Amino acid sequence: MAKEIVQVEIKRIPLDIETTELGAVELTDLAATVEKYMQSLDEIDTLKQALMTALHFAAVAYLQRQNDGGKRKEEESRVDDLIVKLQSALNATHK
């Protein structure tokens, strides 16, 4: 997929985002989510808002990855259990 430049706006600041994986709709939606979160921090200066917002979304992404990793290990464990059961069943039928 070719890289494209998508322009979004956060707090009236235009940003040109180079992307290959997300489209304009997704990036615009994400920018709106970031702006909404920053507005909830309106009592502090813009730089602190940006830093706190970045940390918030980084934490959310980190927790999501941790959760996904746990689910994957659980699924792998289930698959391993099924393999053992299938091998046992196959061995029992061959005897």
PyMOL commands that set and color helices and strands:
alter all, ss='L'
color gray80, all
select helices_A, chain A and resi 24-40+46-94
alter helices_A, ss='H'
color red, helices_A
select strands_A, chain A and resi 4-10+13-19
alter strands_A, ss='S'
color yellow, strands_A
deselect
rebuild
show_as cartoon
